[in-house]
């Protein structure tokens, strides 16, 4: 009976429901919502295209003509304009007049490689750019009766100075030639000392009429007014003694010059082999 009373009491007791207690999670442990990241490709580095150096593009070779009062007809000439001539329009240039030999035309200097050699020397920064003018002598007559020298000095030089960007002062002008052109350059340079600052006489002969004149030209011109000279010739050239005598005369009177007796003959291969030396000499003070 006692046991029944205890069980009855237990069955009549109210039941208790346990409510779970939620513990708050700190904010820094809360999961963050996922976000979508936009892909931005890197900005490409702009490529730099180098500007071509106009000096490496080479010069320009042109044929031209004009009416010469001294000749009474057109004077034909070719001209080499150095690299950058058409781009650097504020630049002015020295000029060298180069004369061809007997029975040749003014393209003879092309055979020597004058354009390619000038282009290479200028592109390499080895010489300053300058203009080359190649006049054509059409009639090979004695200098006493030829108008060729007057046509160069009185017609061609003013024409070139007026139509091209030259430095027209004497110190920026030279003249030179091979064979008959050397004889002309010596004669013109000595009789027009106010026009030319340098004279190149390559494989020099002398005009027969000038044998007696050259001493007068050299000795009666004030030494400070004379141009400087470059005289060279091959050992096998039959004119070597003439060239030697002219060089000795210049040496006797202390006139500035360079004299070379090279191995070689009176040939285009000889002139071609010394072309670079000639061009460096013409440009030496520029």
Secondary structure, DSSP 4 states (H G I P E B T S, - for coil): -HHHHHHHHHHTSPP-PPPPPPPPPPGGGSPPPP-PPPP-PPPPPPP-PPPPPGGGG--EEEEEEEEETTTTEEEEEEEEEPTTTTT-TT--BEEEEEE--TT--TTHHHHHTHHHHHHHHHHTTSS--EEEEEE-------TTT--HHHIIIIIIHHHHHHHS-B--SGGGEEEEEETHHHHHHHHHHHH-TTT-SEEEEET----GGGTTHHHHHHHSS-GGGSPEEEEEEETT-TTHHHHHHHHHHHHHTT--EEEEEES--SSHHHHHHHHHHHHHHHTTT-
